Amino acid sequence: MGNSIDNLAVIEQRLLDAPMSLDRAKLLDADWVPDVPFNDPPVAAAVLLTLINRPEGFTIVFTLRSKGLRAHSGQIAFPGGKLDAGDTGPGAGALREAAEEIDLNPASARILGYMPSYLTGTNYIITPVVAEISGQPEFKPNPREVDQIFEVPLSFVLDKNSFSKLTLTRNTRVYSTWQMNYGAHTIWGITANLLRKFHDMALSGLVF
């Protein structure tokens, strides 16, 4: 097993120390292209990738979004959402959303860094925020937003064999996405793509 403190230091070094600017993010290629382009500028959002040192090893938290939500209902996601006017940046926004969705105490989080922004075909610019969570938190789902909370071992994410490719067709256009099957859960689309980016960017060569 690797040294947890040393591994976290390596992850922190490999991440961006500041989020990508919106002006740069708007130039990214979207993960898929809708038939009718959006007229409005992309909506800024942030998600939180949590690193929690459980007795059995580090884990990452995922949510099953409520079926009553208008956007991405019933899908597996990281805690997160749209940035509010009062948020001082993606880090603050991701922590606020995590507090609202899963009852995460923001004071328990130490932001390690950021991943490059991700432009979605649904017109969102997502900034992934990576944070170490201290203690042994017990999360509670906000029933208006989250149907279920579960954690995936970091050791599972470290294994490239945990990922596979999924091919999708949208209005005759073919797209591919990463996917990961963990127990009864299938993680795919935006969440799986961000998870694979985190694997390639921050976890390569590490042993937890």
N, C-alpha and C positions, 0 to 999 in steps of 0.2 A: 504494500500500500504506500502511496506517496504521502509526503508531508502536506497536510491541509493548508497550513499557513503559507508555505512556499508555493503551492499550486494556486492559491488565491492571488498571490502577488504576481504570478505569471499571467493569470487571466486579466488582472487589472492592467498590466503592462501592455497586453495585446489589444485591449479595447481602446476606443476613442476616448480621450479625456474630456471632450465636449461634444454635444450633439451636432449633427450636420445642420447647416443653416437651411431654412425653408427655400431660399432662392436656389441653392444647389440641389435640394431634394426635388424641386419641381422639374428639373431637367432629367430626372431618372426615367427609365422605361417602366411602364406599369407592368404588373404581373400578367395582365391580360387586357385586351382593348375592347371596350363596348362598341356595339354597332353605331350607337348615337353618342358622340362625344359630349362630355360635360361642359356647360358654359361657365359654371362657377369655379373658382379656384379650389384646389384640393383642401380638405379639412385636416388640420393638424391633430394628431393623436399620439398616444404613447402607451406602451405595454411594459410590464415588469417581469423580468426573468429573475426569479428568486433562487438563491443558493442557501439552503438550510442544512446545517450540520446535524442531522438526526443521529441517534445512537448507531443505526445500521449503515450510515453513510449519508453523503449529501443528496438532496432531492431538489426538484423543481416543481413548483405549484402550477396546476392547470385548473381551469374552470369549465364546466359545461353550462353554456349560456342558456338563460331561460327561454323557453319556447314562446313566451309572450313578448319578447323584444322584437322591434321592427327590423333591426339589422343583424345579420348573422345569427339568427335565433337557432337554438338547439345545437350549436357548433361548439367544439372544444377550442378554448382560447387561453392566452395568458391574461391575468388581471390587467385591466387597462381600459382606455376609452378616449373620447375627444378631450382635448385640452380646453380648460375654461379660461375666461379672461383674467381671473385672479391667480392663475398658476404662474409661477416665476420661470417655468421652463418645463421640458419634458420630464425631468426627474421628479419635480414637485407634482406634476400632473399624474404620473404613473403611481406615485405613492398615495395620492389622494384617491384615485380610482380603486387601488387595492384596499384602502381602508374602507371605502364604501361597499365594495363587492364581497370581500372575504374577511373583513374586520382585522386587517393587518395593522399593527401599531407602527406608524411611520418612524417613531423614535428607535425601533429595533432594526432599521434598515441602514446599511452603509453602501452608498452607491459606488460601485467599482468602476463603472464607465458606461459607454454607449456603443451600440452597433450602428452601422450605416442605416440611414432611413430607408424605408420600403414604401414604394408608391403602388397603391392597389387599383385594380380596375373599377372599384366602386368609389374612387375619388378621395381616398384618404392617404395622407402621408404619415406613416407610423414610425416613431422613433423607439427602438427597443432599448430599455434601460436595464442594466444588470446590477443586482444588489445582493450583498451578503446579509442574511437575516440572523440576528443573534437570538440565543435562547431556544426554547422549544415551544413555538407558538401553536395555539389551537385555533384554527380558523373556523369562522361561521359564515355560511352563505347568506347573502342578502336575497331573500326569496323573490324580490322584484326583478333581480338581474341574473341570479345564479341558481341553477338547479342542483349542482353538485360540485364539490371540490375534491381533487385527488392529487397525489404527488407521484412523480416518476423518478426513480433513482438516477443520479447523474451517471453512474456506471453504465446504465442502459443506453443513455444518450451518447456516451463515449464510444460505444461500439458501432462502427459504420454499418454493420450487418443489421442493425435495428431499423435502418432507413431503406425504403424502396421507392420506386417511381410510380406515380399514378398518372394516367393519361385521361384528359377530359376533352370533350367537344362542346363548344359554345357556338351555336348558330353556324355550324359547319367549320368553325375554326378549331384547330387542335392545339391544346396546351398541355404542358406536363407540370406536375407538382410533386414535391416530396411527400411521403406519408410514413407514419410510424404506428405500428400496432402494439399496444401495451395492455395486456389483459383484455378486458371487454371494450377498451377504448381505441378508436381509430383517430389519430391526429393527422390532419392533412391540410392542404391549402396554405394560407398565410402563416398559420402557427407552425406547421411543419417546416415551411421554407425558412422561417426565422430561426427555428431550432437547429436546422442543418447549417445555416450561416454561423450560428453561435458555435456549433461543433467545429467547423472548418477554421473559424477565425480565432477562437479562444481556447479550445480544448485539445488541439492536436498534440500528441506526444505525452500528455499528462496521464498519470495513474492515480486514482483516488482510492 
